[in-house]
Amino acid sequence: PILRDPMYLSEDEERMYVRHDSVSQLLDFTDPSGHEKWKNQVCENDGWNWFADNREKDKFGLIANNVTGGQHISLEVTGGKLGLVELSYVISYENFGVALSWVDDSRDGGTHRPKCKNEIWEREGLIRLGGVEYLFGSWDEKASVPMVTILKNRVEEGGKGYLHICLTPHSTHRQGNENKFKLLGVRLY
């Protein structure tokens, strides 16, 4: 067999990814007792609920589910050393839709919020238009799995900003009759 050359991490990468020494902000929506840790970061909430949506009631997340779309949440965030914003969410083969995400300095979503009422026809991919990033909650595999995306939008180290996530309307070319988006967590580092 032919083996690949080993990949080496820089000292900063090792601290962040292996030893988890980096200073970061974590909003963990999967922790059943974690609501108290992140509820003060929510600046505006229109249609997002925190609950466990499975039969066993043990898989928590911050969830929006509405076929008309437009559900919006704004989270106050503080930038970490690298300025990166990481979102984790569920992707599934049916009943999941598309969310939009962006970072700005307005609590209410500013000029991008009206885009939350536009139906998205694209099915997948990495789409970033005018500071807004598309988060696709559906895929063709018959499984529900977590997805992690690092946004192009950044928040300077120690700087404050508002992370916005909104659900777009249901599109008839997606599997299922529901239009859900389940956010698992936000990490800034």
C-alpha positions in Angstrom: 0.0 0.0 0.0 1.0 3.6 -0.6 0.8 5.8 2.4 0.2 9.5 2.3 2.7 11.9 3.7 1.9 12.8 7.3 0.1 16.1 7.9 1.5 18.3 10.6 -0.4 20.9 12.6 1.1 24.2 13.6 1.4 24.9 17.3 -1.7 27.1 17.2 -3.7 24.4 15.4 -2.7 21.8 17.8 -3.7 24.0 20.8 -7.1 24.6 19.2 -8.0 21.3 17.7 -6.2 18.7 19.8 -5.8 20.2 23.2 -8.8 22.6 23.0 -6.8 25.3 24.7 -8.1 28.1 22.5 -10.2 30.8 24.0 -13.6 30.4 22.3 -17.2 31.1 22.8 -19.5 28.1 22.6 -23.2 28.1 22.5 -24.2 24.4 22.8 -27.8 23.8 22.0 -27.5 20.0 22.4 -26.9 20.1 26.2 -30.2 19.3 28.0 -29.1 21.5 30.9 -27.4 24.1 28.8 -30.2 26.6 28.2 -29.0 28.8 31.1 -25.6 29.0 29.6 -26.7 30.6 26.3 -30.1 32.1 26.8 -28.7 35.6 27.4 -27.0 35.6 24.0 -30.3 35.5 22.3 -31.2 39.1 21.3 -34.2 38.5 19.1 -36.2 35.3 18.5 -39.0 35.0 16.0 -40.1 31.3 15.7 -37.1 29.3 17.0 -37.6 26.9 19.9 -35.2 24.8 22.0 -36.3 21.3 22.5 -35.6 17.6 21.8 -37.4 16.5 18.7 -36.8 12.8 18.7 -39.0 10.0 20.3 -36.6 9.5 23.2 -36.5 13.3 23.9 -32.7 13.4 24.2 -31.6 15.1 21.0 -31.9 18.8 21.8 -31.4 21.7 19.4 -32.6 25.1 18.5 -35.3 24.5 15.9 -37.4 26.4 13.4 -40.1 24.6 11.5 -42.5 26.5 9.3 -43.4 26.1 5.6 -43.8 29.9 5.1 -40.3 30.6 6.4 -39.0 33.9 7.8 -38.3 32.6 11.3 -35.3 34.6 12.5 -32.9 34.4 15.5 -30.2 36.9 16.5 -27.3 35.9 18.8 -24.9 38.3 20.3 -21.4 36.9 19.8 -17.8 37.8 20.7 -14.9 37.1 18.4 -12.2 34.6 19.3 -8.5 34.8 18.4 -8.9 33.8 14.7 -12.3 35.5 14.2 -13.9 32.3 13.0 -17.6 31.5 13.3 -18.5 27.8 13.2 -22.1 26.6 13.0 -23.2 23.0 13.5 -26.6 21.8 12.4 -28.5 18.7 11.3 -28.9 17.7 7.6 -31.5 15.1 6.7 -33.1 13.5 3.7 -36.6 14.8 4.3 -38.5 17.6 6.0 -35.5 19.8 6.3 -35.0 23.2 4.6 -32.6 25.9 4.0 -31.4 28.6 6.4 -29.5 31.8 5.7 -26.8 33.1 8.0 -24.9 36.3 8.3 -23.0 38.5 10.9 -23.5 42.2 11.2 -23.8 44.9 13.9 -27.6 45.1 14.0 -29.7 43.2 16.5 -32.7 42.9 14.0 -30.9 41.5 11.0 -30.6 44.8 9.0 -30.9 44.8 5.2 -30.5 41.0 4.9 -33.6 40.0 6.8 -36.1 40.4 3.9 -34.1 37.6 2.1 -35.5 35.2 4.7 -38.9 35.2 2.8 -37.3 34.2 -0.5 -37.7 30.5 -1.6 -34.3 28.9 -2.3 -34.3 26.5 -5.3 -30.7 25.3 -5.0 -30.4 21.9 -3.5 -26.9 22.0 -2.1 -23.5 23.6 -2.3 -21.4 26.3 -0.8 -23.3 29.5 -1.6 -22.3 32.9 -0.3 -24.0 36.0 -1.8 -23.5 39.5 -0.6 -22.5 38.5 2.9 -25.3 35.9 3.3 -24.4 32.2 3.5 -26.8 29.4 2.6 -27.1 26.5 5.0 -28.6 23.5 3.3 -30.4 21.2 5.8 -31.3 18.6 3.3 -29.4 16.1 1.3 -30.2 12.9 -0.7 -28.8 10.3 1.7 -31.4 8.5 3.9 -29.7 9.6 7.1 -29.7 12.5 9.5 -26.2 13.6 10.5 -24.5 16.7 11.9 -22.9 19.2 9.5 -20.3 21.8 10.5 -19.8 25.0 8.5 -17.2 27.7 9.1 -18.7 31.0 7.9 -16.9 33.4 5.7 -18.2 36.1 7.9 -15.8 36.8 10.8 -15.9 38.6 14.1 -12.7 40.3 15.1 -11.0 39.1 18.3 -12.8 40.6 21.3 -15.2 42.3 18.9 -19.0 42.1 19.3 -21.4 41.2 16.6 -24.8 39.6 15.9 -25.1 36.3 14.3 -28.3 35.9 12.4 -30.0 32.7 11.2 -33.3 32.5 9.4 -35.4 29.8 7.8 -36.4 30.3 4.2 -39.8 29.1 2.8 -40.4 25.4 2.0 -39.5 24.5 -1.6 -41.6 21.9 -3.4 -38.5 20.1 -4.8 -37.4 19.1 -1.4 -38.4 15.8 0.3 -41.3 15.9 2.8 -43.9 18.4 3.7 -42.2 20.1 6.7 -39.6 22.8 6.6 -37.3 22.3 9.6 -33.8 23.6 10.5 -32.1 22.3 13.6 -29.1 24.3 14.9 -26.8 22.3 17.2 -24.3 24.8 18.2 -22.2 27.9 17.5 -18.5 28.3 18.3 -16.3 31.3 17.8 -12.5 30.9 18.0 
